[in-house]
Amino acid sequence: MAAKIRLKRVGRKGQPSFRIVVLDGHKPRDAKVVADLGSYDPKTNPATLTVDNATALKWLLDGARPTQAARVLLSKVGVLAAWEETRHTRHAKAEEN
């Protein structure tokens, strides 16, 4: 399964809010989710963003690819920095062995 981390729109017309979810990459935006990672509400001032960092990092390490919008939000909470650091340390350990 080609997993993607993307935004799923929820909320009524004119009042958008989004969930950050993991989906099969071949499914449409509002398909059944594999995992729910957090939420984003752009209508509040300042915008509300909550993410389960451990679960998001696990999915990134397992090969899930974030969309551009999800990548921006995950970088704001520091998940992408942790992912890059973990990837580099794993790569360095593999080269040592």
N, C-alpha and C positions, 0 to 999 in steps of 0.2 A: 504494500500500500504506500503510495506517495503522499505522505501526510503534509498538510499545510497548516500553518498558524495564520489565521485571518480574523477579520472582524465580522460579526453577525449582527445585523441591525435588528433592534427591538425597540419598542415604543410606538406610540401612535403617530399619525400624520402630523408633521410639523414639530414633533417633540422627539427627535432621534436620540437614542442612546445605543451603545454597542456592547456586545460581549466579545471577549477575546477567546477564541475557541480553536480546537484542533479538529480538522475535517479531512476526509479523504480528498486528495487534490483534484479528483475528477468529478466531484459532486458540486452542485450549485451552492450559492452563498447560504441559503436557509435550510440546507439539508440537516439530517440528524448528526449531532456532534459526537465526536469520540471522547473529548475531554473539554471541560470548561476551565479556562485559566484565569479569568478575571473579567473586569468590566471597565468601560470608559463612558463618561457622560460629559459631552462637550458643552452642554447648555448651562452648567453651573459656572459660577465665577469665583475662583478659578476652576478649570475643568477637573473633574474627579476621575482618578485613575487608580484602580486596585488590581494587583496581579499577584498570583501565587508564584513567587519566584522559584521555589524548589521544583514545582511541577513543570513550569515553563522551561527551566534549564534541563530537566530530564528529557523533555520532548525534543529540545534542540540537539542534545547529545545523541538521541536516538535517530536523528536524521530528518526531523520535521523542518520544513523551510518556511520562514515567515514571509508574508506579502510585504510590500513596501510600507503600507500603513501600519501593519503590526510591528514591523521592524522599528519604526520611529517610536512607537509607544513602549516597546520592550527596552529600547535603548534609554528612554527617559527614566525607567525604574532600575536600570543597571543590570538587567538580565543578559544583554548582549555582551557587555564587558566581561561578566563572569564566564560566559560561554567561550569567548575568545581565550581567556586565561586558562580555562580547563582544557581546551583543545591543544594549546601550545604546551602545557605541561604533560599531557598524554603523549604528544608527538615526541617530546624530548625524552621521555622515559622509554618509548619504543626504540628510539635511536640508540640509547645506551645499551639496551639488551641486544 
